[in-house]
Amino acid sequence: MSDGYPTAERDDVTMSEDIPYESIHCPHCGTTFAERTDACPQCDFSLATLDAQMPPPPLQAGPVNDWAGVLTAEDAQRLIQKCQAIHQAAQAELSVVTVETTTPLKPAEYVFWLANHWDMGGPENRGLLILLALHERRIESEVGYGLEPLLSDVESELIIQEHVVPYLHAGQYAEGLYQAVNALGQALGVKHKATTRKRWRDRFV
């Protein structure tokens, strides 16, 4: 395990022509592939694989679920308000989870498992779940497929590396999580507005 807070299961997240924005990453083996599928074509990983290892998932208690107890009431309220504002601006459901550990799962597997069982983003799957795992020293995000045209997994990782990881290195968990929600929400909002404008332009061409 590396010391710090790298995102996903890769410590060297960079953009290149070999990793397109729209690519999908298996949370178990890290394989990158373009087509959405029920199981990883490389390792056969699926949601059922995780269900076999875990009890029923905990219930979601609103946008902020601080099971590790790292947030004050004021911190949580600040995050809730930001998540609600992003929901209004981008029609996207953001949620934050903190845990002591994700054992027996990897953090990338845990955030995938939880986001799917919570049905983040509703029928259109316009949801984004941010996970902070203290013991594993990982921050993860799971982007729903309804948001992938606006924010890919790779883009999400890059945003977190730039805007969030420095706060986590300093032990500023509350501020790091706020910056995660804020930066990812801004990226969603900008692209949502751009696509909305394009739809209106197309109607009047």
Backbone as JSON, one array per atom type, in Angstrom:
{
  "sequence": "MSDGYPTAERDDVTMSEDIPYESIHCPHCGTTFAERTDACPQCDFSLATLDAQMPPPPLQAGPVNDWAGVLTAEDAQRLIQKCQAIHQAAQAELSVVTVETTTPLKPAEYVFWLANHWDMGGPENRGLLILLALHERRIESEVGYGLEPLLSDVESELIIQEHVVPYLHAGQYAEGLYQAVNALGQALGVKHKATTRKRWRDRFV",
  "N": [[0.84, -1.2, 0.0], [0.55, 2.19, -0.82], [1.8, 5.18, 0.72], [-0.25, 7.79, 1.47], [-2.88, 9.35, -0.41], [-3.72, 8.06, -2.99], [-5.91, 7.89, -5.83], [-8.38, 5.49, -6.82], [-7.12, 2.29, -7.83], [-4.68, 2.89, -8.75], [-1.59, 4.56, -8.71], [-0.61, 6.4, -10.41], [-2.19, 8.17, -11.98], [-2.77, 9.48, -15.0], [-3.59, 11.37, -17.93], [-3.74, 10.05, -21.19], [-3.39, 9.14, -24.66], [-3.87, 6.49, -24.62], [-5.69, 5.95, -22.64], [-8.75, 6.64, -22.87], [-11.2, 9.23, -22.19], [-13.76, 8.16, -21.96], [-13.46, 5.59, -21.07], [-13.91, 2.53, -19.16], [-13.23, 1.23, -15.98], [-12.31, -1.73, -14.4], [-13.07, -2.37, -11.04], [-11.78, -4.34, -9.66], [-9.56, -5.68, -11.0], [-8.51, -3.63, -12.48], [-8.53, -3.46, -15.22], [-8.99, -1.76, -18.29], [-11.69, -0.97, -20.34], [-13.94, -0.43, -23.11], [-16.66, -0.97, -23.57], [-19.75, -1.19, -21.83], [-20.52, -3.72, -19.51], [-21.83, -6.65, -17.83], [-19.99, -8.13, -16.43], [-16.48, -8.14, -15.8], [-14.42, -8.39, -18.63], [-11.87, -9.38, -18.38], [-11.3, -10.47, -15.76], [-13.69, -11.5, -14.9], [-15.07, -10.28, -12.88], [-17.88, -9.09, -10.99], [-20.91, -7.48, -9.75], [-22.24, -9.42, -8.29], [-20.13, -10.95, -7.38], [-19.11, -9.41, -5.29], [-21.33, -9.27, -3.61], [-21.41, -11.82, -2.61], [-19.46, -11.77, -0.69], [-20.18, -9.94, 1.22], [-22.32, -8.58, 3.85], [-25.83, -7.53, 3.81], [-26.09, -4.3, 2.28], [-25.48, -1.2, 4.05], [-28.05, 1.2, 4.92], [-28.65, 4.17, 3.09], [-28.27, 7.35, 4.43], [-29.18, 10.02, 3.54], [-27.26, 12.65, 1.84], [-24.76, 12.65, 3.1], [-22.82, 10.34, 4.77], [-21.3, 9.63, 7.43], [-19.66, 7.36, 8.59], [-17.23, 6.85, 9.71], [-16.85, 8.84, 11.49], [-15.51, 11.35, 11.16], [-16.33, 13.9, 10.7], [-17.61, 17.04, 11.85], [-20.79, 18.26, 13.07], [-21.24, 20.66, 11.78], [-19.48, 20.44, 9.6], [-20.68, 18.32, 8.21], [-23.18, 19.43, 7.56], [-22.4, 21.48, 5.86], [-21.41, 20.01, 3.7], [-23.74, 18.65, 2.94], [-25.36, 20.78, 2.06], [-23.87, 21.64, -0.15], [-23.99, 19.37, -1.8], [-26.74, 19.3, -2.3], [-27.05, 21.71, -3.7], [-25.61, 21.14, -6.02], [-27.16, 19.1, -7.04], [-29.41, 20.53, -7.79], [-28.32, 22.2, -9.74], [-27.11, 20.54, -11.68], [-28.65, 18.29, -11.97], [-27.78, 15.93, -10.72], [-27.02, 13.35, -8.45], [-25.08, 13.55, -5.68], [-23.13, 11.91, -3.23], [-21.53, 11.33, -0.08], [-19.36, 9.18, 1.64], [-17.81, 8.0, 4.56], [-15.6, 5.6, 5.92], [-14.15, 3.39, 8.37], [-12.76, 1.14, 7.47], [-12.69, -0.84, 4.47], [-12.58, -3.53, 4.39], [-13.78, -6.82, 3.75], [-13.25, -5.98, 1.19], [-11.59, -4.25, -1.51], [-11.14, -0.66, -1.51], [-11.97, 0.47, -4.0], [-13.63, -1.52, -4.95], [-15.56, -1.52, -2.94], [-16.81, 1.04, -3.11], [-17.95, 0.84, -5.61], [-19.72, -1.32, -5.18], [-21.41, -0.25, -3.17], [-22.52, 2.06, -4.4], [-23.97, 0.91, -6.49], [-25.86, -0.66, -5.12], [-27.22, 1.28, -3.74], [-28.46, 2.5, -5.78], [-27.63, 4.89, -7.02], [-28.46, 8.06, -8.21], [-30.86, 7.35, -9.35], [-33.3, 6.11, -11.8], [-32.05, 7.0, -14.16], [-29.44, 6.8, -13.5], [-27.79, 8.91, -12.67], [-25.68, 9.51, -10.75], [-23.1, 10.09, -8.24], [-20.75, 8.79, -6.19], [-18.69, 9.39, -3.45], [-16.02, 8.1, -1.68], [-14.28, 7.82, 1.37], [-11.78, 6.01, 2.79], [-10.37, 5.25, 5.74], [-8.43, 3.47, 7.0], [-7.29, 2.19, 4.8], [-6.29, 4.37, 3.54], [-7.37, 5.66, 1.25], [-9.1, 7.45, -1.3], [-11.98, 7.31, -3.17], [-14.05, 7.41, -6.12], [-17.2, 6.79, -7.6], [-18.67, 6.91, -10.62], [-21.83, 7.26, -11.95], [-23.34, 5.64, -14.8], [-25.04, 7.3, -16.19], [-23.95, 9.78, -15.91], [-21.54, 9.64, -17.16], [-21.13, 10.69, -19.81], [-20.65, 13.31, -19.11], [-18.74, 13.29, -17.1], [-16.06, 11.32, -16.77], [-14.62, 8.28, -15.35], [-11.83, 8.55, -15.34], [-11.45, 11.35, -15.57], [-12.64, 12.12, -13.16], [-10.85, 10.96, -11.31], [-8.53, 12.43, -11.86], [-9.32, 15.03, -11.13], [-9.74, 14.69, -8.38], [-7.15, 13.98, -7.55], [-5.82, 16.4, -7.98], [-7.27, 18.43, -6.6], [-8.05, 17.46, -4.11], [-6.48, 15.45, -2.77], [-4.16, 16.76, -1.57], [-5.27, 17.96, 0.77], [-6.07, 15.72, 2.21], [-3.64, 14.46, 2.7], [-2.72, 16.21, 4.61], [-4.31, 15.61, 6.7], [-6.75, 16.87, 6.78], [-9.64, 16.05, 6.65], [-12.38, 16.81, 6.45], [-12.29, 19.19, 4.92], [-11.04, 18.21, 2.65], [-12.99, 16.41, 1.66], [-15.03, 18.22, 1.17], [-13.89, 19.76, -0.86], [-13.69, 17.79, -2.79], [-16.4, 17.27, -3.42], [-17.12, 19.83, -4.26], [-15.34, 20.42, -6.46], [-15.83, 18.27, -8.25], [-18.53, 18.63, -8.58], [-18.58, 21.15, -9.81], [-17.38, 20.54, -12.26], [-19.32, 18.81, -13.33], [-21.49, 20.57, -13.45], [-20.69, 22.57, -15.27], [-20.43, 21.11, -17.68], [-22.98, 20.05, -17.87], [-24.54, 22.33, -18.3], [-23.48, 23.1, -20.76], [-24.24, 20.97, -22.46], [-26.98, 21.19, -22.25], [-27.46, 23.71, -23.44], [-26.63, 23.05, -26.01], [-28.61, 21.2, -26.77], [-30.84, 22.88, -26.94], [-30.01, 24.6, -28.98], [-29.91, 22.78, -31.08], [-32.59, 22.26, -31.49], [-33.5, 24.46, -32.82], [-32.2, 24.67, -35.17]],
  "CA": [[0.0, 0.0, 0.0], [1.34, 3.41, -0.86], [1.47, 6.14, 1.76], [-0.87, 8.95, 0.84], [-4.25, 9.1, -0.82], [-3.93, 7.92, -4.43], [-7.26, 7.49, -6.18], [-8.58, 4.18, -7.42], [-6.06, 1.35, -7.48], [-3.5, 3.28, -9.5], [-0.95, 5.71, -8.1], [-0.02, 7.24, -11.46], [-3.29, 8.52, -12.86], [-2.49, 10.55, -15.94], [-4.33, 11.22, -19.17], [-2.96, 9.79, -22.39], [-4.22, 8.63, -25.74], [-4.15, 5.08, -24.35], [-6.77, 5.86, -21.67], [-9.72, 7.65, -23.27], [-12.07, 9.71, -21.13], [-14.98, 7.37, -21.81], [-13.12, 4.22, -20.72], [-14.44, 1.96, -17.93], [-12.18, 0.51, -15.26], [-12.75, -2.77, -13.47], [-12.58, -2.03, -9.71], [-11.04, -5.46, -9.08], [-8.25, -5.92, -11.64], [-8.02, -2.41, -13.09], [-8.59, -3.51, -16.67], [-9.73, -0.7, -18.95], [-12.41, -1.42, -21.53], [-14.81, 0.62, -23.62], [-18.07, -1.34, -23.58], [-20.36, -1.54, -20.55], [-20.84, -5.13, -19.46], [-22.2, -7.11, -16.49], [-18.82, -8.72, -15.78], [-15.21, -7.73, -16.41], [-13.98, -9.37, -19.63], [-10.56, -9.9, -18.03], [-11.28, -11.28, -14.53], [-15.05, -11.96, -14.65], [-15.6, -9.59, -11.7], [-19.22, -8.54, -11.14], [-21.54, -7.1, -8.49], [-22.53, -10.65, -7.57], [-18.89, -11.36, -6.72], [-19.02, -8.67, -4.03], [-22.46, -9.65, -2.76], [-21.07, -13.09, -1.96], [-18.5, -11.52, 0.39], [-20.63, -8.88, 2.1], [-23.69, -8.61, 4.35], [-26.64, -6.53, 3.1], [-25.48, -2.97, 2.38], [-26.13, -0.27, 4.98], [-28.97, 2.14, 4.31], [-28.16, 5.52, 2.85], [-28.93, 8.35, 5.28], [-28.97, 11.33, 2.97], [-26.06, 12.83, 1.03], [-23.52, 12.48, 3.87], [-22.85, 9.17, 5.64], [-19.99, 9.7, 8.08], [-19.57, 6.19, 9.46], [-15.93, 6.87, 10.38], [-16.89, 9.88, 12.51], [-14.46, 12.35, 10.96], [-16.95, 15.2, 10.42], [-18.46, 17.68, 12.85], [-22.13, 18.54, 12.56], [-21.12, 21.79, 10.84], [-18.87, 19.9, 8.39], [-21.68, 17.52, 7.51], [-24.19, 20.31, 7.0], [-21.78, 22.18, 4.72], [-21.38, 19.06, 2.59], [-25.13, 18.42, 2.51], [-25.8, 21.95, 1.29], [-23.19, 21.64, -1.44], [-24.57, 18.28, -2.59], [-28.07, 19.72, -2.72], [-26.89, 22.75, -4.72], [-25.18, 20.48, -7.26], [-28.33, 18.38, -7.54], [-30.25, 21.51, -8.46], [-27.64, 22.78, -10.9], [-26.68, 19.56, -12.68], [-29.51, 17.09, -11.93], [-26.91, 14.81, -10.38], [-27.02, 13.01, -7.02], [-23.76, 13.31, -5.08], [-23.17, 11.43, -1.86], [-20.22, 11.15, 0.55], [-19.3, 8.12, 2.65], [-16.53, 7.73, 5.21], [-15.57, 4.33, 6.65], [-12.86, 3.05, 8.96], [-12.12, 0.19, 6.56], [-13.58, -1.49, 3.52], [-12.32, -4.97, 4.46], [-12.77, -7.56, 2.98], [-13.16, -5.47, -0.17], [-10.78, -3.08, -1.82], [-11.97, 0.54, -1.55], [-12.58, 0.63, -5.32], [-14.73, -2.47, -5.01], [-16.59, -1.13, -1.98], [-17.58, 2.18, -3.61], [-18.74, 0.29, -6.71], [-20.77, -2.14, -4.57], [-22.37, 0.59, -2.46], [-23.22, 2.92, -5.36], [-24.93, 0.1, -7.23], [-26.96, -1.07, -4.24], [-27.99, 2.48, -3.4], [-29.09, 2.99, -7.01], [-27.29, 6.31, -7.05], [-28.91, 8.8, -9.38], [-32.17, 6.91, -9.8], [-33.41, 5.32, -13.03], [-31.09, 7.44, -15.18], [-28.11, 6.53, -12.97], [-27.01, 10.15, -12.65], [-25.18, 9.6, -9.39], [-21.66, 10.06, -8.03], [-20.47, 8.46, -4.8], [-17.31, 9.64, -3.02], [-15.71, 7.27, -0.51], [-13.01, 7.99, 2.09], [-11.48, 4.84, 3.61], [-9.27, 5.72, 6.58], [-7.38, 2.48, 7.21], [-6.63, 1.94, 3.52], [-5.79, 5.65, 3.06], [-7.81, 5.77, -0.14], [-10.32, 8.15, -1.65], [-12.5, 6.73, -4.39], [-15.31, 7.91, -6.62], [-17.89, 5.93, -8.54], [-19.49, 7.76, -11.47], [-22.91, 6.53, -12.59], [-23.21, 5.68, -16.27], [-25.8, 8.43, -16.71], [-23.1, 10.98, -15.85], [-20.27, 9.41, -17.85], [-20.89, 11.64, -20.9], [-20.21, 14.58, -18.53], [-17.59, 13.1, -16.2], [-15.6, 9.93, -16.81], [-13.84, 7.81, -14.2], [-10.48, 9.11, -15.41], [-11.55, 12.76, -15.22], [-12.91, 12.19, -11.72], [-9.6, 10.66, -10.61], [-7.61, 13.55, -12.02], [-9.82, 16.14, -10.32], [-9.48, 14.37, -6.98], [-5.71, 14.08, -7.31], [-5.38, 17.8, -7.98], [-7.99, 19.32, -5.69], [-8.48, 16.84, -2.85], [-5.44, 14.67, -2.09], [-3.33, 17.55, -0.66], [-5.94, 18.14, 2.06], [-6.06, 14.44, 2.92], [-2.27, 14.29, 3.19], [-2.57, 17.06, 5.8], [-5.27, 15.17, 7.72], [-7.93, 17.75, 6.76], [-10.63, 15.2, 5.98], [-13.6, 17.54, 6.13], [-12.03, 20.1, 3.81], [-10.79, 17.39, 1.47], [-14.25, 15.92, 1.13], [-15.77, 19.36, 0.61], [-13.27, 20.1, -2.13], [-14.06, 16.74, -3.74], [-17.76, 17.54, -3.86], [-17.14, 21.11, -4.96], [-14.65, 20.35, -7.75], [-16.55, 17.36, -9.13], [-19.81, 19.28, -8.89], [-18.33, 22.2, -10.79], [-17.15, 19.9, -13.56], [-20.61, 18.35, -13.82], [-22.35, 21.72, -13.74], [-20.25, 23.23, -16.5], [-20.74, 20.28, -18.84], [-24.44, 19.93, -17.97], [-25.02, 23.55, -18.95], [-23.05, 23.09, -22.16], [-25.07, 20.04, -23.22], [-28.34, 21.74, -22.29], [-27.46, 24.74, -24.47], [-26.53, 22.4, -27.31], [-29.91, 20.64, -27.11], [-31.72, 23.96, -27.37], [-29.57, 25.06, -30.29], [-30.28, 21.79, -32.07], [-34.02, 22.34, -31.76], [-33.83, 25.62, -33.63], [-31.37, 24.67, -36.38]],
  "C": [[0.87, 1.25, 0.0], [0.89, 4.35, 0.24], [0.93, 7.39, 1.1], [-2.31, 8.65, 0.52], [-4.34, 9.07, -2.33], [-5.36, 7.51, -4.7], [-7.25, 6.15, -6.87], [-7.48, 3.23, -6.99], [-4.79, 1.65, -8.26], [-2.92, 4.52, -8.87], [-0.47, 6.72, -9.13], [-1.08, 7.65, -12.47], [-2.9, 9.71, -13.72], [-3.31, 10.3, -17.19], [-3.36, 10.93, -20.29], [-3.91, 9.29, -23.46], [-4.6, 7.18, -25.5], [-5.3, 4.89, -23.38], [-7.79, 6.93, -22.0], [-10.64, 8.02, -22.12], [-13.25, 8.78, -20.89], [-14.71, 5.94, -21.38], [-13.69, 3.84, -19.36], [-13.34, 1.13, -17.29], [-12.8, -0.53, -14.33], [-12.21, -2.44, -12.07], [-11.78, -3.15, -9.06], [-9.64, -5.6, -9.67], [-7.68, -4.69, -12.32], [-8.02, -2.4, -14.61], [-9.45, -2.38, -17.21], [-10.39, -1.25, -20.19], [-13.48, -0.39, -21.88], [-16.29, 0.3, -23.49], [-18.56, -1.68, -22.18], [-20.81, -2.99, -20.58], [-21.15, -5.53, -18.02], [-21.02, -7.69, -15.73], [-17.56, -8.29, -16.54], [-14.76, -8.78, -17.41], [-12.62, -10.0, -19.3], [-10.6, -10.87, -16.85], [-12.65, -11.82, -14.13], [-15.65, -11.38, -13.36], [-16.99, -9.02, -11.99], [-19.76, -8.13, -9.77], [-21.86, -8.33, -7.65], [-21.31, -11.18, -6.84], [-18.76, -10.7, -5.36], [-20.15, -9.05, -3.08], [-22.17, -10.94, -1.99], [-20.15, -12.91, -0.77], [-19.03, -10.59, 1.48], [-22.03, -9.14, 2.65], [-24.53, -7.62, 3.55], [-26.05, -5.14, 3.3], [-26.2, -2.09, 3.38], [-27.04, 0.69, 4.23], [-28.32, 3.5, 4.15], [-28.97, 6.51, 3.68], [-28.66, 9.74, 4.73], [-27.66, 11.44, 2.22], [-24.75, 12.56, 1.76], [-23.7, 11.34, 4.86], [-21.47, 9.01, 6.26], [-19.84, 8.56, 9.09], [-18.22, 6.11, 10.18], [-15.85, 7.96, 11.44], [-15.82, 10.94, 12.39], [-15.01, 13.76, 10.76], [-17.68, 15.73, 11.64], [-19.84, 17.88, 12.24], [-22.09, 19.67, 11.53], [-20.5, 21.32, 9.51], [-19.9, 19.16, 7.55], [-22.72, 18.4, 6.84], [-23.66, 21.07, 5.79], [-21.75, 21.27, 3.5], [-22.78, 18.8, 2.05], [-25.62, 19.56, 1.64], [-25.15, 21.99, -0.08], [-23.75, 20.54, -2.35], [-25.95, 18.66, -3.13], [-28.0, 20.79, -3.82], [-26.48, 22.14, -6.06], [-26.34, 19.71, -7.88], [-29.24, 19.33, -8.31], [-29.62, 22.0, -9.76], [-27.39, 21.79, -12.03], [-27.56, 18.33, -12.76], [-28.69, 15.84, -11.69], [-26.95, 14.61, -8.87], [-25.59, 12.71, -6.57], [-23.95, 12.85, -3.64], [-21.75, 11.15, -1.38], [-20.33, 10.07, 1.62], [-17.9, 8.08, 3.23], [-16.64, 6.42, 5.99], [-14.2, 4.16, 7.29], [-12.07, 2.13, 8.04], [-13.15, -0.38, 5.62], [-13.4, -3.01, 3.5], [-13.64, -5.74, 4.53], [-12.6, -7.06, 1.54], [-12.06, -4.43, -0.3], [-11.68, -1.84, -1.8], [-12.66, 0.75, -2.89], [-13.75, -0.32, -5.51], [-15.89, -2.03, -4.12], [-17.45, 0.02, -2.52], [-18.46, 1.76, -4.79], [-19.95, -0.48, -6.17], [-21.85, -1.26, -3.94], [-23.18, 1.46, -3.43], [-24.27, 2.15, -6.13], [-26.11, -0.31, -6.36], [-27.81, 0.12, -3.81], [-28.72, 3.05, -4.61], [-28.87, 4.48, -7.15], [-27.75, 6.96, -8.35], [-30.22, 8.34, -9.98], [-32.14, 6.17, -11.12], [-32.41, 5.71, -14.12], [-29.64, 7.26, -14.73], [-27.21, 7.76, -13.02], [-26.52, 10.4, -11.21], [-23.67, 9.53, -9.33], [-21.42, 9.86, -6.54], [-18.98, 8.66, -4.52], [-17.07, 8.89, -1.72], [-14.34, 7.63, 0.05], [-12.84, 6.79, 3.01], [-10.22, 5.13, 4.42], [-8.13, 4.71, 6.68], [-6.58, 2.25, 5.92], [-5.99, 3.2, 2.94], [-6.1, 5.82, 1.57], [-9.01, 6.7, -0.21], [-10.72, 7.65, -3.03], [-13.75, 7.46, -4.83], [-15.89, 6.91, -7.6], [-18.88, 6.79, -9.31], [-20.55, 6.9, -12.15], [-22.86, 6.68, -14.11], [-24.02, 6.8, -16.89], [-25.02, 9.73, -16.7], [-21.82, 10.83, -16.67], [-20.06, 10.29, -19.07], [-20.4, 13.0, -20.41], [-18.93, 14.44, -17.73], [-17.2, 11.63, -16.2], [-14.88, 9.56, -15.51], [-12.46, 8.46, -14.18], [-10.49, 10.58, -15.04], [-11.78, 12.94, -13.72], [-11.65, 11.95, -10.92], [-8.63, 11.83, -10.68], [-8.02, 14.75, -11.18], [-9.52, 15.91, -8.85], [-8.0, 14.48, -6.66], [-5.28, 15.53, -7.15], [-5.99, 18.61, -6.85], [-8.2, 18.76, -4.28], [-7.33, 16.2, -2.07], [-4.54, 15.52, -1.19], [-3.96, 17.78, 0.71], [-5.91, 16.85, 2.87], [-4.67, 14.13, 3.45], [-2.06, 15.07, 4.5], [-3.54, 16.67, 6.91], [-6.53, 16.02, 7.78], [-9.06, 17.05, 6.0], [-11.86, 15.98, 5.55], [-13.4, 18.46, 4.93], [-11.75, 19.33, 2.53], [-12.06, 16.89, 0.83], [-15.08, 17.06, 0.53], [-15.19, 19.74, -0.75], [-13.57, 19.05, -3.2], [-15.44, 17.0, -4.31], [-17.81, 18.81, -4.71], [-16.53, 21.01, -6.36], [-15.37, 19.43, -8.72], [-17.89, 17.96, -9.53], [-19.65, 20.39, -9.91], [-18.13, 21.62, -12.19], [-18.46, 19.41, -14.16], [-21.49, 19.51, -14.25], [-22.0, 22.39, -15.04], [-20.66, 22.42, -17.73], [-22.25, 20.09, -19.01], [-25.03, 21.16, -18.67], [-24.67, 23.56, -20.43], [-23.93, 22.16, -22.99], [-26.51, 20.52, -23.31], [-28.45, 22.82, -23.36], [-27.42, 24.13, -25.86], [-27.88, 21.82, -27.72], [-30.86, 21.72, -27.59], [-31.32, 24.49, -28.72], [-30.01, 24.08, -31.38], [-31.76, 21.87, -32.43], [-34.37, 23.46, -32.73], [-32.93, 25.73, -34.86], [-32.27, 24.58, -37.6]]
}
